[in-house]
Amino acid sequence: MTDATAGGLAAPAFSTPKSSLLSQTALVRRRNAAETRFKAYGIAAIVLSLATLGFMLFTILTDGVSAFFQAKLSFPVELTAETLDPQGNRNRDEMAKVTTLGYNKVLAAAFAKEMTARGIAIDGQSDKDVTDMISKDAAGDLRAAVLANPQMVGTTIDATVLATGRIDGYLKGRVTMETAERDANVTPEQLQLADLLREAGILKSSFNWDFITSPDASDQRPEAAGLGVAILGSAYMMLLVLITCVPVGVAASIYLEEFAPKNVWTDAIEVNISNLAAVPSIVFGILGLAIFINFAGMPNSSSLVGALVLSLMTLPTIIIATRASIRAVPPSIRDAALGIGASKMQTVFHHVLPLAMPGILTGTILGLASALGETAPLLLIGMVAFVDNYPGSPPDGFLDPATALPVQVFGWAQRADPAFIERSSGAIIILLIFLVAMNVLAVLLRRRFERRW
Amino acid sequence: MSVLFLLIVVAVLATAAYVLCRQRALGSVQGNPKTLHSLPVYYGWHGAIMVLLPSLAGLVLWLLVQPLVIEGRIAAALPDGMMAEGGSMELVMADVRRVAGGLDVAVDQGAMTEDQAGRIRTEFTDVRDRLAAVGVALGSDVTAPVLAAAQDYRVMTAWGAMGRTVLTVLLAAAGLVYALMLTNKDFRARNRVEQVVLGLLIAASSIAILTTLGIVYSMLTETFNFFAMYPFQDFFFSLTWSPNFRGDSELGILPLIWGTLYITLISMLVSVPIGLFAAIYLAEYASKRVRSWVKPLIEVIAGIPTVVFGLFALVTVGPLLRDYFAEPMGWGDSGSSVMTAGLVIGILNIPFISSLSDDIINAVPQSLRDGSLGLGATRSETIRQVVLPAALPGIVGACLMAASRAIGETMIVVMGAGAAAKLDLNPFEAMTTMTVKIVGQLTGDTDFASPETLVAFALGMTLFVITLALNIVALIVVRKYREQYD
């Protein structure tokens, strides 16, 4: 028997193909190739998604950076007393009767005079070509400046006024001679004039603070449109979201994490919170429209209503983050506090909450950041309307019509003039700067205060 | 007294209560806090709470009830003829309020004395002119009954303000006295304060439920109003969507649902493979260093506002697809299309799928991998035949949640998908979704009595139900299969 067994082992009944660990069989090669392919798919997926992200940010940055620069014309303007102050007594109220049309004439005359004085002219130019290079916004600005200081009338000032959006687009390469042929708002002659003006130093492109501070402008005047009202409106809303959302969110999390008994009511709350986090944001807009505006009669497109809607939307995010950081506080802390005679409430408020604070702060900042970028619900409560007055100072200003940064991005993107696409991308740059700042702050807070138990 | 001033008075009383109760408690033990039941601050807080709670509750209740009572009495006092000629009750009440407000302004500016405002009659003066003189513009001439009602309204409001002040201050004072009477060394102040705090915590956590109720209530009532005007079988089964404000609109939801689902399908075709492969690579192959850089970078995509993606779709992706795919192939010439919106939503959802799947793949126990590798499987075979089947329920759940996000996405489709409702198979055609139409029907001038506006609520309700169902199914799938390895 043993011999037979030994013999069987020594001479196997079946034969295997010759193989070596050093040379691969076809099957192994195929399997290894599949392995390499599979890994390559993973790398390709990551590269593809990061490349798309990079491409998107790149297009928006290149489109938007030019919004921070604006073409301006500088030339001396003689503020003729006959037109601007017919009574001749420098009385503000009487001068206010002169409309922007009067100031338009003054500007146009001064501009034409300067061009003749410098000898800037081309063949076939019309008077309209020359005056239309000045933005329609310029007369209003000049009027406001003169009314603020009536003594200016009669003197000659060095004015710097906005050029129209098309001339600005020409300096930025958006408008060319070919597009000007087909464009009703600009003529090739104007572009030739613009070249000459630029050589003469009258037409210059400079950094545009007004883009950040001034209010929105109408469809016809992209060169004057700014983000002031939107930034202020967003700031108001973030402040109100912070005030309403954080106390409620933290209180709710404390209850659910530390006190809630296991029963139907708390189960219902838990399910509700996780479902609310997944409800499409536009549904919150419908809620805001139906409850806050139609039922409670709050004013349309006010930052108060916007903030309430955003608060309800952000609440689940903040509750989820706060609960996670409360849960991360080890039970030994609670046991120690209870052991030396603290009540349950004292344990939570004196020990657990301070230790959970960094996590709560981080969650709050991230929640605010997502609220800052939210657009859809704000459209439904009327924020897309054109607002060119700054909202008043709080608390009354919370009821004034306002708009928000992301809504302004959307509003500008909807307008016909391509100059607004540049403004829209510029607004996104500002929005992204705020978001990056908030996220960096959250990361820094987490790094600084995070504690591993 | 204005409400703001009233609040300041209450706050002052509460502070006083805090100080007084604390001192009284300390006084009851001759300044030796060791024999008190609670710490001295709790006696103070108890006093403040006893002042604040009843007075604020009374104030809020009064502010809610007063307009209802006053308007009810004014409406009862108005002559019956007013309703017939003047249309609805609400319009007349709006007139009354405006005239009353005008009289208030006139008195404030000194154009009338309080006495004159009460005795002024339409027979002797043109009220509209007098009010216009102080800057209050009225739409129509003031009739005698409206003026009388407005004067009544002012009197009652004045009495109401007086009652409000008296009630609030009385309640605050009563609370102060009550708290002082209770305060002595054996009083269990801490327990009572903690009870109130617990009540506040419960109230805060109930806001989530209130929000859901608010959503459901607001949409349900308006949806019922809509179905009262428009037959529901037409809404759910009609193949045409063509609202027009002359009245004979067809509001069939099917083209919108088709557009929504088509866009969602394309977005899932983009986001699921890319997101899943990215997650597999990060969880199974990537070194720690690569992972710590790539994972946050991919999650940057999730932090970018959707309106940015919308602009990307509108300005870049749409024209690219049109110029390089659709037009050369003869498939269409529209910049906004199902493909544009689908691709961009797909990109938006990549980090969502990849980070959820990453967590799920990491949760698969290492022993399963070790067993498979030990039997001679390659890593990719292990992943495909062991790890992924084990993680499948979680991945399916993640995909369902991503689909629900794609269905509810608004800004990208508003800017990238177009506004034409049609049933078409060509992905390079512009189509539209439920969210686009909600935005379209509810922005601008809206009339809440027409089906064209109210249909938005029915659409919103449908959207809410669909996304909620998807999320619940996802939760059930995840929960049911998660416990396998715990």
Chai-1 contact restraints between the chains, C-beta under 6 A:
chainA,res_idxA,chainB,res_idxB,connection_type,confidence,min_distance_angstrom,max_distance_angstrom,comment,restraint_id
A,R31,B,T378,contact,1.0,0.0,6.0,A-B,restraint_1
A,A34,B,S380,contact,1.0,0.0,6.0,A-B,restraint_2
A,E35,B,T378,contact,1.0,0.0,6.0,A-B,restraint_3
A,E35,B,S380,contact,1.0,0.0,6.0,A-B,restraint_4
A,F38,B,S380,contact,1.0,0.0,6.0,A-B,restraint_5
A,K39,B,Y285,contact,1.0,0.0,6.0,A-B,restraint_6
A,Y41,B,F277,contact,1.0,0.0,6.0,A-B,restraint_7
A,G42,B,F277,contact,1.0,0.0,6.0,A-B,restraint_8
A,G42,B,I280,contact,1.0,0.0,6.0,A-B,restraint_9
A,G42,B,Y281,contact,1.0,0.0,6.0,A-B,restraint_10
A,A45,B,I274,contact,1.0,0.0,6.0,A-B,restraint_11
A,A45,B,F277,contact,1.0,0.0,6.0,A-B,restraint_12
A,A45,B,A278,contact,1.0,0.0,6.0,A-B,restraint_13
A,I46,B,A278,contact,1.0,0.0,6.0,A-B,restraint_14
A,I46,B,V294,contact,1.0,0.0,6.0,A-B,restraint_15
A,S49,B,I274,contact,1.0,0.0,6.0,A-B,restraint_16
A,S49,B,I298,contact,1.0,0.0,6.0,A-B,restraint_17
A,S49,B,I350,contact,1.0,0.0,6.0,A-B,restraint_18
A,L50,B,L297,contact,1.0,0.0,6.0,A-B,restraint_19
A,T52,B,I347,contact,1.0,0.0,6.0,A-B,restraint_20
A,L53,B,I301,contact,1.0,0.0,6.0,A-B,restraint_21
A,M56,B,F312,contact,1.0,0.0,6.0,A-B,restraint_22
A,T59,B,T316,contact,1.0,0.0,6.0,A-B,restraint_23
A,V248,B,A204,contact,1.0,0.0,6.0,A-B,restraint_24
A,V248,B,I207,contact,1.0,0.0,6.0,A-B,restraint_25
A,A251,B,L201,contact,1.0,0.0,6.0,A-B,restraint_26
A,A251,B,A204,contact,1.0,0.0,6.0,A-B,restraint_27
A,A252,B,A204,contact,1.0,0.0,6.0,A-B,restraint_28
A,A252,B,S205,contact,1.0,0.0,6.0,A-B,restraint_29
A,I254,B,L201,contact,1.0,0.0,6.0,A-B,restraint_30
A,Y255,B,L201,contact,1.0,0.0,6.0,A-B,restraint_31
A,Y255,B,I202,contact,1.0,0.0,6.0,A-B,restraint_32
A,Y255,B,S205,contact,1.0,0.0,6.0,A-B,restraint_33
A,L256,B,S205,contact,1.0,0.0,6.0,A-B,restraint_34
A,I269,B,S205,contact,1.0,0.0,6.0,A-B,restraint_35
A,I269,B,A208,contact,1.0,0.0,6.0,A-B,restraint_36
A,N272,B,A208,contact,1.0,0.0,6.0,A-B,restraint_37
A,N272,B,I209,contact,1.0,0.0,6.0,A-B,restraint_38
A,N272,B,T212,contact,1.0,0.0,6.0,A-B,restraint_39
A,I273,B,A208,contact,1.0,0.0,6.0,A-B,restraint_40
A,A278,B,N471,contact,1.0,0.0,6.0,A-B,restraint_41
A,P280,B,G408,contact,1.0,0.0,6.0,A-B,restraint_42
A,P280,B,T467,contact,1.0,0.0,6.0,A-B,restraint_43
A,I282,B,T410,contact,1.0,0.0,6.0,A-B,restraint_44
A,I282,B,T435,contact,1.0,0.0,6.0,A-B,restraint_45
A,I282,B,I438,contact,1.0,0.0,6.0,A-B,restraint_46
A,V283,B,G460,contact,1.0,0.0,6.0,A-B,restraint_47
A,V283,B,F464,contact,1.0,0.0,6.0,A-B,restraint_48
A,I286,B,G460,contact,1.0,0.0,6.0,A-B,restraint_49
A,L287,B,G214,contact,1.0,0.0,6.0,A-B,restraint_50
A,L287,B,I215,contact,1.0,0.0,6.0,A-B,restraint_51
A,L287,B,S218,contact,1.0,0.0,6.0,A-B,restraint_52
A,A290,B,S218,contact,1.0,0.0,6.0,A-B,restraint_53
A,I291,B,G214,contact,1.0,0.0,6.0,A-B,restraint_54
A,I291,B,S218,contact,1.0,0.0,6.0,A-B,restraint_55
A,L312,B,T211,contact,1.0,0.0,6.0,A-B,restraint_56
A,M345,B,E194,contact,1.0,0.0,6.0,A-B,restraint_57
A,G373,B,P305,contact,1.0,0.0,6.0,A-B,restraint_58
A,T375,B,V307,contact,1.0,0.0,6.0,A-B,restraint_59
A,T375,B,M411,contact,1.0,0.0,6.0,A-B,restraint_60
A,A376,B,T410,contact,1.0,0.0,6.0,A-B,restraint_61
A,A376,B,M411,contact,1.0,0.0,6.0,A-B,restraint_62
A,L379,B,V439,contact,1.0,0.0,6.0,A-B,restraint_63
A,L379,B,T443,contact,1.0,0.0,6.0,A-B,restraint_64
A,L380,B,L442,contact,1.0,0.0,6.0,A-B,restraint_65
A,V384,B,T443,contact,1.0,0.0,6.0,A-B,restraint_66
A,P406,B,P305,contact,1.0,0.0,6.0,A-B,restraint_67
A,P406,B,V307,contact,1.0,0.0,6.0,A-B,restraint_68
A,V409,B,V307,contact,1.0,0.0,6.0,A-B,restraint_69
A,F410,B,V307,contact,1.0,0.0,6.0,A-B,restraint_70
A,A413,B,L311,contact,1.0,0.0,6.0,A-B,restraint_71
A,A413,B,L314,contact,1.0,0.0,6.0,A-B,restraint_72
A,I421,B,V315,contact,1.0,0.0,6.0,A-B,restraint_73
A,S424,B,L311,contact,1.0,0.0,6.0,A-B,restraint_74
A,I428,B,V308,contact,1.0,0.0,6.0,A-B,restraint_75
